[in-house]
């Protein structure tokens, strides 16, 4: 008793023995480790939900960086100059193309956007009136509300041209991130590998290299398809006398980046504007849409899939539905890119498992 009192009064004395919360049972320690892993995973998911918009902006910057890197690598085949100069040429080419396009068509495009919204509102009113007369919609008192909702949705789709200032900040960050990724891709690749255990870094590097190669080709094919669809749509509608041919060509080209959904939206806009100018123009717009989508389905998409990764349409559409519901428009635009990355990674994993099985079979005694 006296010894215990002496230890309490004496400073700096270390208490012998185990503490009440020390875990000696190996099973308990293992379960605690598992709990820590699950808790960490839940914490990462929660942080991902809270920070999903910045994460998507960073991912969009990465996609843009891959596009720049593809252009730099392509120039490297014909121009034996430094990487920095090639990147500068690619960026200047993109900037000159955009500035030249908006300089030549800027004022007319802004006017056409206003005209497009007015045309779509009129066409929506006609359509809802016809459906109401057939008993397929509520009465006339509710038609105006439906038209306003439709016009609001169309306005959100087309207002990027008239009110692009609201998106300039996000686009600026995406552009800056893309430039940084394209300037020194090896630095970021090395940093990513450091997050992986040393024993898995070689396989991770091989998978990352294959994903990057696939994305470069996939995005290059997308760009070619976007330009081709935009130009063909513009020229075809111009020949057929469909109003707003230039604007519809630009919208079709931009929406071509989004498989399935983009084609449907551009087709609705094209047909609606076409019938606003008459039956002949409407039928011409339908024919143009069929031809453009036929070229995309039977020419551009098979070529891109042959050079990159073939993604089933149902898988892509399902991913777009989930991404748009969870992350909005930017998630919808990047859904197929993310699916392609996951598919390539899973294919590489399947190849590795197959190689292991073959290695075991070859090593087995006869």
DABEL-V450741 format. One record per residue. RES is the residue in one small letter. D_FIRST is the distance of its C-alpha to the first C-alpha in Angstrom with 2 decimals. Layout:
BEGIN
((RES | D_FIRST) (RES | D_FIRST))
END
This chain:
BEGIN
((x | 0.00) (x | 3.78) (x | 5.43) (x | 5.22) (x | 6.41) (x | 8.68) (x | 10.12) (x | 10.96) (x | 12.69) (x | 14.40) (x | 17.58) (x | 19.16) (x | 16.24) (x | 17.34) (x | 15.17) (x | 15.95) (x | 17.63) (x | 20.29) (x | 20.48) (x | 21.28) (x | 24.88) (x | 25.66) (x | 28.59) (x | 28.81) (x | 31.65) (x | 34.99) (x | 36.85) (x | 34.67) (x | 35.05) (x | 38.80) (x | 39.05) (x | 37.20) (x | 39.70) (x | 42.56) (x | 41.27) (x | 41.19) (x | 44.78) (x | 46.00) (x | 44.30) (x | 45.90) (x | 49.25) (x | 49.09) (x | 48.27) (x | 51.25) (x | 53.52) (x | 52.49) (x | 53.15) (x | 56.44) (x | 57.55) (x | 56.72) (x | 58.36) (x | 61.21) (x | 64.01) (x | 62.94) (x | 62.32) (x | 65.85) (x | 67.28) (x | 65.61) (x | 66.94) (x | 70.40) (x | 70.19) (x | 69.33) (x | 72.37) (x | 74.56) (x | 73.21) (x | 74.17) (x | 77.65) (x | 77.99) (x | 76.76) (x | 79.37) (x | 82.08) (x | 80.88) (x | 80.92) (x | 84.37) (x | 85.75) (x | 84.29) (x | 86.76) (x | 89.76) (x | 88.51) (x | 86.86) (x | 85.05) (x | 81.44) (x | 79.11) (x | 78.73) (x | 82.50) (x | 82.83) (x | 80.13) (x | 81.95) (x | 85.20) (x | 83.60) (x | 82.04) (x | 85.26) (x | 87.24) (x | 85.09) (x | 85.26) (x | 89.03) (x | 89.55) (x | 87.61) (x | 89.19) (x | 92.63) (x | 92.24) (x | 91.16) (x | 93.73) (x | 96.56) (x | 95.40) (x | 92.89) (x | 95.04) (x | 96.70) (x | 93.39) (x | 91.96) (x | 95.13) (x | 94.99) (x | 91.41) (x | 92.57) (x | 95.55) (x | 93.39) (x | 91.13) (x | 94.19) (x | 95.84) (x | 92.82) (x | 92.50) (x | 96.16) (x | 95.84) (x | 92.72) (x | 94.63) (x | 97.54) (x | 95.38) (x | 93.37) (x | 96.60) (x | 98.19) (x | 95.19) (x | 95.08) (x | 98.77) (x | 98.09) (x | 95.34) (x | 92.58) (x | 90.84) (x | 90.21) (x | 92.93) (x | 94.24) (x | 91.85) (x | 88.95) (x | 90.80) (x | 90.30) (x | 86.53) (x | 86.60) (x | 88.80) (x | 86.49) (x | 83.51) (x | 85.52) (x | 86.75) (x | 83.21) (x | 82.13) (x | 85.13) (x | 84.40) (x | 80.91) (x | 82.52) (x | 85.20) (x | 83.67) (x | 82.10) (x | 85.47) (x | 86.03) (x | 82.47) (x | 81.09) (x | 79.43) (x | 76.53) (x | 75.68) (x | 76.29) (x | 72.67) (x | 71.51) (x | 74.49) (x | 73.82) (x | 70.24) (x | 71.47) (x | 74.16) (x | 71.82) (x | 69.29) (x | 72.15) (x | 73.44) (x | 70.05) (x | 69.60) (x | 73.14) (x | 72.88) (x | 69.99) (x | 69.34) (x | 67.78) (x | 64.99) (x | 63.90) (x | 64.37) (x | 62.08) (x | 59.42) (x | 59.64) (x | 59.26) (x | 56.02) (x | 54.52) (x | 55.24) (x | 53.30) (x | 55.01) (x | 55.99) (x | 57.97) (x | 59.59) (x | 62.83) (x | 63.49) (x | 62.49) (x | 64.91) (x | 67.72) (x | 67.11) (x | 66.98) (x | 70.21) (x | 71.95) (x | 70.81) (x | 72.11) (x | 75.40) (x | 75.86) (x | 75.09) (x | 77.54) (x | 80.32) (x | 79.42) (x | 79.46) (x | 82.63) (x | 84.31) (x | 83.15) (x | 84.66) (x | 87.95) (x | 88.05) (x | 87.26) (x | 90.06) (x | 92.50) (x | 91.88) (x | 92.08) (x | 95.33) (x | 96.98) (x | 96.08) (x | 97.38) (x | 100.67) (x | 101.28) (x | 100.69) (x | 102.80) (x | 105.67) (x | 105.39) (x | 105.54) (x | 102.07) (x | 100.75) (x | 97.66) (x | 98.06) (x | 96.17) (x | 93.18) (x | 93.03) (x | 93.21) (x | 90.27) (x | 88.19) (x | 89.08) (x | 88.11) (x | 84.75) (x | 83.91) (x | 84.86) (x | 81.45) (x | 79.98) (x | 81.30) (x | 82.57) (x | 81.58) (x | 83.37) (x | 86.58) (x | 86.57) (x | 86.03) (x | 88.67) (x | 91.09) (x | 90.69) (x | 91.34) (x | 94.29) (x | 95.98) (x | 95.42) (x | 96.99) (x | 99.79) (x | 100.90) (x | 100.84) (x | 103.85) (x | 105.69) (x | 105.74) (x | 107.04) (x | 104.31) (x | 101.70) (x | 103.00) (x | 103.07) (x | 99.42) (x | 98.52) (x | 100.43) (x | 98.72) (x | 95.31) (x | 96.20) (x | 97.55) (x | 94.57) (x | 92.03) (x | 94.15) (x | 94.02) (x | 90.27) (x | 89.73) (x | 92.19) (x | 92.22) (x | 89.26) (x | 86.41) (x | 87.47) (x | 87.86) (x | 84.44) (x | 82.84) (x | 84.63) (x | 83.25) (x | 79.72) (x | 78.11) (x | 79.75) (x | 77.84) (x | 78.97) (x | 80.21) (x | 78.12) (x | 74.93) (x | 75.85) (x | 76.81) (x | 73.64) (x | 71.54) (x | 73.60) (x | 73.06) (x | 69.30) (x | 69.14) (x | 71.41) (x | 69.46) (x | 66.10) (x | 67.09) (x | 70.51) (x | 73.60) (x | 71.95) (x | 70.17) (x | 73.54) (x | 75.14) (x | 72.50) (x | 71.90) (x | 74.33) (x | 73.10) (x | 69.54) (x | 70.84) (x | 72.78) (x | 69.69) (x | 67.64) (x | 70.56) (x | 71.04) (x | 67.34) (x | 67.38) (x | 70.58) (x | 69.03) (x | 66.01) (x | 68.43) (x | 70.33) (x | 67.18) (x | 66.24) (x | 69.80) (x | 69.66) (x | 66.46) (x | 68.09) (x | 71.19) (x | 69.15) (x | 67.37) (x | 70.73) (x | 72.31) (x | 69.42) (x | 69.48) (x | 71.32) (x | 74.81))
END
